[in-house]
């Protein structure tokens, strides 16, 4: 199955903590203290289960998507099991024009989905101090079943994508080698000029 | 680690459903065939480790970097509110 850009639902289609209505007393809420975004209250029904966790963090199985306070294309994949653990993430369609994924039926099954319409794809970002150097891991996208609230990180090895794809095209005059090398090496997923 | 020695065409069973077979040996390259249920992910280890390493880096990203990124993102003219380029 090919998941092309036009079939991407925006990652905001998974309700995030920022846009949840203020929970009333009856809504079960998990309080996370000491996250990178401070203390946050997470409605239980927004929690996403990751049966396999995220690679490298096998003990954290529950996450929630939190909108970054300034909004925009950046979100946080915040662990509910470990408040100190969070990833910056985003909808790859915001950054790349041709990030096309081939998703196998068993990969859909793994998150109990039967069609591409039920899932959203987000990619995890490494955000250094210099925003021009933000990279996305296109080799390890995260698939989320919107309704069943189940997620899994895929390992893509055969499609020539990079684990460190710059999300901004190389800035004019930018002498950094990394952006140039990665952009050339993964031309199929470049952000375009 | 369990260590077994196999020659070409010999195989190993892991549980009832996973089979690993040595298909061919040429010089220092071994061609390995794997039969496993589709729900079990099979990957070259270096790919798995590369993703794991990148996840670790990603988990250390700071909130400060994001605000700068959002400003930069807007200047680049790729506002998420404008919708997709190709329509």
Interface residues (C-beta under 8 A of the other chain):
Chain A: X5 X6 X36 X37 X54 X55 X56 X57 X68 X70 X71 X72 X73 X74 X85 X86 X87 X88 X91 X93 X94 X95 X97 X104 X105 X106 X109 X110 X124 X125 X126 X127 X128 X129 X130 X131 X132 X134 X137 X139 X140 X153 X155 X157 X163 X164 X168 X192
Chain B: X38 X39 X41 X43 X44 X47 X48 X50 X51 X52 X53 X54 X55 X56 X57 X58 X59 X61 X62 X63 X64 X65 X66 X67 X68 X69 X70 X71 X72 X73 X74 X76 X78 X80 X84 X85 X86
